[in-house]
Amino acid sequence: MSRIVAAATVRALKSKRTIPSRAALVLTPSAVDKIKKILDGKSEYIGLKIGVKQRGCNGLSYTLDYVKEKGKLDEEVIQDGVRVLIDAKAQLTLLGTEMDYVETKLASEFVFNNPNIKGTCGCGESFTV
């Protein structure tokens, strides 16, 4: 049984960012720091895994779960000492995406700045590609 680690918001980018073409996903320093804190003291996990599921008013939503081992078709992103695995179903929706972690007075969440998204719901939880 999977357990959701953190909330995530998706933002459609109006202009294409120049993210290295080989990177499936780029993590901001803020996201790297938060992932390190989440995994601190949890030596049984090798990192976090990003998945996608049918949900919300726009169709798709990202999930973040702890992961103990790399799956056969998982894409692996290792950046600044943290490991993020991307489920096979989520790989095409994440290409060229920047994963950030944002804290405000009202919320703290991972934010996916994704140039592939065609639309999002009003709350930013679900999206279409």
C-alpha positions as CSV (number, residue, x, y, z in Angstrom):
1,M,0.0,0.0,0.0
2,S,1.5,3.3,-1.0
3,R,1.5,6.4,1.2
4,I,1.4,9.9,-0.1
5,V,4.4,11.8,1.1
6,A,3.5,15.4,0.2
7,A,1.1,17.6,-1.7
8,A,2.0,18.9,-5.1
9,T,0.8,21.7,-7.4
10,V,1.2,21.8,-11.2
11,R,1.9,25.0,-13.1
12,A,1.7,25.4,-16.8
13,L,4.6,27.5,-18.1
14,K,3.8,30.2,-20.6
15,S,7.2,30.1,-22.2
16,K,9.6,27.2,-22.7
17,R,12.5,27.2,-20.2
18,T,15.9,26.1,-21.3
19,I,16.2,22.9,-19.2
20,P,19.0,20.5,-20.2
21,S,17.5,18.2,-22.8
22,R,18.9,15.0,-21.2
23,A,17.2,15.7,-17.9
24,A,13.9,14.2,-17.4
25,L,13.4,16.4,-14.3
26,V,15.4,19.2,-12.7
27,L,15.2,19.8,-9.0
28,T,15.6,23.3,-7.5
29,P,17.8,23.7,-4.4
30,S,14.7,24.1,-2.3
31,A,13.3,20.8,-3.6
32,V,16.6,19.0,-2.9
33,D,16.7,20.4,0.6
34,K,13.1,19.3,1.3
35,I,13.6,15.8,-0.1
36,K,16.7,15.4,2.1
37,K,14.6,16.4,5.2
38,I,11.8,14.0,4.2
39,L,14.2,11.1,3.8
40,D,16.3,11.9,6.9
41,G,16.2,9.0,9.3
42,K,14.4,6.7,6.8
43,S,17.3,4.5,5.7
44,E,14.9,1.8,4.4
45,Y,14.0,4.1,1.4
46,I,16.3,5.0,-1.5
47,G,14.4,8.1,-2.5
48,L,11.0,9.4,-3.6
49,K,9.0,8.2,-6.6
50,I,6.8,10.4,-8.8
51,G,3.8,8.8,-10.3
52,V,0.7,10.0,-12.1
53,K,-2.9,9.0,-11.6
54,Q,-6.4,9.8,-12.9
55,R,-7.8,12.4,-10.5
56,G,-9.3,15.8,-10.2
57,C,-11.3,17.9,-12.7
58,N,-8.6,18.0,-15.4
59,G,-7.7,14.4,-15.5
60,L,-4.2,13.7,-14.1
61,S,-2.4,14.4,-10.8
62,Y,1.2,13.7,-9.6
63,T,1.8,11.5,-6.6
64,L,4.9,11.4,-4.4
65,D,5.7,8.2,-2.5
66,Y,8.7,6.7,-0.7
67,V,10.5,4.0,-2.7
68,K,12.6,1.1,-1.5
69,E,13.9,-0.1,-4.9
70,K,14.1,1.0,-8.5
71,G,11.6,-0.6,-10.8
72,K,12.6,-2.0,-14.2
73,L,11.1,0.9,-16.2
74,D,11.6,3.7,-13.7
75,E,13.6,6.7,-14.8
76,E,16.2,7.8,-12.2
77,V,17.2,11.3,-11.5
78,I,20.1,11.9,-9.1
79,Q,20.8,15.5,-8.2
80,D,22.8,17.0,-5.3
81,G,22.7,13.8,-3.3
82,V,19.0,13.0,-3.6
83,R,17.4,10.3,-5.8
84,V,14.0,10.7,-7.4
85,L,12.5,7.9,-9.5
86,I,9.9,8.6,-12.1
87,D,7.3,5.9,-12.8
88,A,7.0,4.8,-16.4
89,K,3.5,6.2,-16.7
90,A,4.6,9.7,-15.6
91,Q,7.8,10.0,-17.7
92,L,6.3,11.6,-20.7
93,T,4.3,14.1,-18.7
94,L,7.4,15.2,-16.8
95,L,10.0,15.8,-19.6
96,G,11.6,19.2,-19.2
97,T,9.9,19.9,-15.9
98,E,11.3,21.7,-12.9
99,M,10.4,20.4,-9.5
100,D,10.4,23.1,-6.8
101,Y,9.4,23.3,-3.1
102,V,7.5,26.4,-2.0
103,E,6.5,27.5,1.5
104,T,4.1,30.4,2.0
105,K,2.0,31.4,5.1
106,L,-0.9,29.3,3.8
107,A,0.8,26.2,2.3
108,S,4.0,24.3,1.8
109,E,4.2,22.0,-1.2
110,F,6.1,20.7,-4.2
111,V,5.4,22.6,-7.4
112,F,6.0,21.1,-10.8
113,N,6.7,23.8,-13.3
114,N,5.8,21.9,-16.5
115,P,6.1,23.2,-20.1
116,N,4.1,20.2,-21.4
117,I,0.8,21.0,-19.7
118,K,-2.1,22.3,-21.8
119,G,-4.4,23.1,-18.9
120,T,-4.9,22.9,-15.1
121,C,-7.8,23.0,-12.8
122,G,-8.4,26.1,-10.6
123,C,-6.5,24.7,-7.6
124,G,-3.6,23.5,-9.6
125,E,-3.9,19.9,-8.4
126,S,-4.8,18.2,-11.7
127,F,-3.7,18.8,-15.3
128,T,-4.0,17.8,-18.9
129,V,-1.2,17.3,-21.5
